[in-house]
């Protein structure tokens, strides 16, 4: 499974309106920050998505998105 397919499978667990909004937000953030990597944490009650630089992501502030039903 590719990382993109895995992200889609995480988002498919949410109702269609939330999944569509999350996909739109991710696409917009990717356009705004094309050089940042996508960091995903699938928790039992939420999906956390962060954008960070390849070099030491803990040292810089970057956008994040949390999706929860």
C-alpha positions in Angstrom: 0.0 0.0 0.0 1.4 3.4 -1.0 1.4 6.3 1.5 -1.3 8.0 -0.5 -3.5 4.9 -0.4 -2.9 4.6 3.3 -4.0 8.2 3.9 -7.1 7.6 1.8 -8.0 4.6 3.9 -7.6 6.6 7.0 -9.9 9.4 5.6 -12.4 6.8 4.3 -13.3 6.0 8.0 -14.9 9.4 8.4 -18.3 10.5 7.1 -18.1 11.7 3.5 -18.5 15.4 4.3 -15.6 15.4 6.8 -13.4 13.3 4.5 -14.0 15.6 1.6 -13.3 18.7 3.7 -10.1 17.0 5.0 -8.9 16.1 1.5 -9.6 19.7 0.3 -7.6 21.1 3.3 -4.7 18.8 2.7 -4.6 19.7 -1.0 -4.6 23.4 -0.2 -1.9 23.0 2.4 0.2 21.0 0.0 -0.1 23.8 -2.6 0.8 26.4 0.0 3.8 24.5 1.4 5.1 22.3 -1.5 8.5 21.6 0.1 7.2 20.2 3.4 6.7 16.5 4.1 3.4 15.1 5.3 3.5 13.5 8.7 0.4 11.4 9.7 -0.6 10.0 13.1 -3.7 7.8 13.2 -5.1 7.7 16.7 -8.1 5.8 17.8 -10.3 8.9 17.9 -8.6 11.4 15.6 -6.3 11.7 12.6 -3.5 14.2 13.0 -1.7 15.5 9.9 1.3 17.7 10.1 3.5 19.3 7.6 7.2 19.6 8.4 10.6 20.1 6.7 12.7 17.0 5.9 15.6 18.4 8.0 14.8 18.2 11.7 11.0 18.8 11.7 10.9 19.4 15.5 12.8 22.6 15.2 10.5 24.5 13.0 6.9 25.5 13.2 4.7 24.2 10.5 0.9 23.8 9.8 -1.1 20.9 11.1 -4.6 19.5 10.7 -6.6 17.3 13.1 -9.7 15.4 11.8 -12.2 14.1 14.3 -15.8 12.8 14.1 
